[in-house]
Amino acid sequence: MAILVKLQTEYIRFMSSLYRDGFLDSQFLELQKLQDDSNRDFVVEMASLYFKEAEKLLNILTMSLQQQVVDFKQLDIDIHQFKGSSSSIGAQRVKGALIAFRNVCKEKNLDGCMQCLQLAKSEHFLVKNKLETLFRVEQQIVAAGGGIPIIS
């Protein structure tokens, strides 16, 4: 039982840090509220879809910026799509990086776009690792016979 309390305490501390450090926003809490006994893996499935979409969009953005002539209009559309995906999962820092990316894109600033792309990649990598860690702790809590603490 002590291990369960330790895992739940770790979970609460880790979740709090994700919000405090701006990795996640309240949208992630809304996703968690949609999860119930009929679909215990809802948030993990949503995150998995987001990660796949994000990887695809990061590749598209990278290729777009490597073109001889950059189509800034299409680039803006792709950034906007990625921003929407990030917003829907609550990936706040990724969303912030993409807002900056769109602003630089509208100025047709290629160097700025390259820097923003690197920031978006970095923030995506960080939030993906943080969420994967969170999901592992959740699995450990369930395996130990406990319930996932509700964070409000």
Residue pairs with C-beta under 8 A, 6 or more apart in sequence:
3 144
4 141
4 144
4 145
4 146
7 137
7 140
7 141
7 144
7 146
8 141
8 146
8 149
10 137
11 134
11 137
11 138
11 141
11 148
11 149
12 149
12 151
14 133
14 134
14 137
15 134
15 149
15 151
16 151
18 24
18 28
18 130
18 134
19 25
22 92
22 93
22 96
23 91
23 92
23 93
23 126
23 127
23 130
24 90
24 91
24 92
24 127
25 90
25 92
25 95
26 90
27 87
27 88
27 89
27 90
28 43
28 89
28 90
29 90
29 151
29 152
30 90
31 42
31 43
31 46
31 89
31 90
32 43
32 150
32 151
34 42
34 43
35 41
35 42
35 43
36 42
44 135
46 88
46 89
47 89
47 131
47 135
50 85
50 86
50 88
50 89
50 91
51 128
53 82
53 85
54 82
54 85
54 86
54 94
54 124
54 128
57 78
57 81
57 82
57 85
58 82
58 117
58 120
58 121
58 124
60 78
61 75
61 78
61 79
61 82
61 117
61 120
62 117
64 70
64 71
64 74
64 75
64 78
65 75
65 110
65 113
65 114
65 117
70 108
70 110
70 113
72 105
72 106
72 108
75 105
75 113
76 102
76 105
76 106
79 98
79 101
79 102
79 105
80 102
82 94
82 98
82 120
83 95
83 98
83 99
83 102
86 94
86 95
86 98
87 95
91 123
91 124
91 127
93 123
93 126
93 127
94 120
94 123
94 124
94 127
96 123
97 116
97 119
97 120
97 122
97 123
98 116
98 120
100 116
100 119
101 113
101 116
101 117
101 119
101 120
104 112
104 113
104 115
104 116
105 113
105 116
138 148
141 147
141 148
142 148
